Amino acid sequence: MKERAVAREKRSLIGYDPVKVEAYIHSLQLEIKSLERRRREDHQAYMIQSTELLNDVDNLKKKALELEQMEMSLKQWIQRNQ
């Protein structure tokens, strides 16, 4: 099976400079590695930002609850003092 792939590759490269083909393949491999590294970095940045935003949402929910409790307490105080 592997021999067929090698033979097919050699036939498909007829007329091409093997050195240039190897250089091109190498540059593609470097680009793939670079893109994979970039994808990992982007994913890591996304996860950090996502965590920060979820923490912000939780903090805002807590503040909203505190405000609701303060409003309720104020209404009760007003009713008692009328």
C-alpha positions in Angstrom: 0.0 0.0 0.0 2.8 2.4 1.0 4.7 1.5 -2.1 1.7 2.4 -4.3 1.5 5.8 -2.6 5.2 6.4 -3.2 4.9 5.4 -6.8 1.9 7.6 -7.3 3.7 10.5 -5.7 6.7 10.0 -8.0 4.4 9.8 -11.1 2.5 13.0 -10.1 5.8 14.9 -9.7 7.1 14.1 -13.1 8.3 17.4 -14.7 8.7 19.1 -11.3 12.0 20.0 -9.7 12.1 17.7 -6.6 14.1 20.2 -4.6 11.4 22.9 -5.3 8.7 20.4 -4.4 10.4 19.5 -1.1 10.9 23.2 -0.3 7.2 23.9 -1.1 6.0 20.9 1.0 8.3 22.1 3.9 6.9 25.6 3.7 3.4 24.2 3.8 4.2 22.1 6.9 5.7 25.2 8.6 2.5 27.1 7.8 0.4 24.3 9.2 2.4 24.3 12.4 2.1 28.1 12.6 -1.7 28.0 12.1 -2.1 25.3 14.7 -0.1 27.3 17.2 -2.2 30.4 16.4 -5.4 28.4 16.8 -4.2 27.1 20.2 -3.3 30.7 21.3 -6.6 32.0 20.0 -8.5 29.3 21.8 -6.6 30.0 25.1 -7.4 33.7 24.8 -11.0 32.9 24.1 -11.2 30.7 27.2 -9.7 33.4 29.4 -12.0 36.1 28.0 -15.0 33.8 28.4 -14.1 33.1 32.0 -13.7 36.8 32.7 -17.1 37.6 31.1 -18.8 34.8 33.1 -17.3 36.2 36.3 -18.5 39.7 35.3 -22.0 38.3 34.8 -22.0 36.6 38.2 -20.9 39.8 39.8 -23.6 41.8 38.1 -26.2 39.3 39.2 -25.0 39.6 42.8 -25.2 43.4 42.6 -28.7 43.2 41.1 -29.8 41.0 44.0 -28.2 43.3 46.5 -30.1 46.3 44.9 -33.4 44.3 45.0 -32.9 43.6 48.7 -32.0 47.2 49.4 -35.1 48.3 47.5 -37.3 45.9 49.5 -35.8 47.0 52.8 -36.4 50.6 51.9 -40.0 50.0 50.9 -40.6 48.2 54.3 -38.9 51.1 56.1 -41.2 53.6 54.3 -44.3 51.6 55.1 -43.4 51.4 58.8 -42.7 55.1 59.0 -45.8 56.4 57.3 
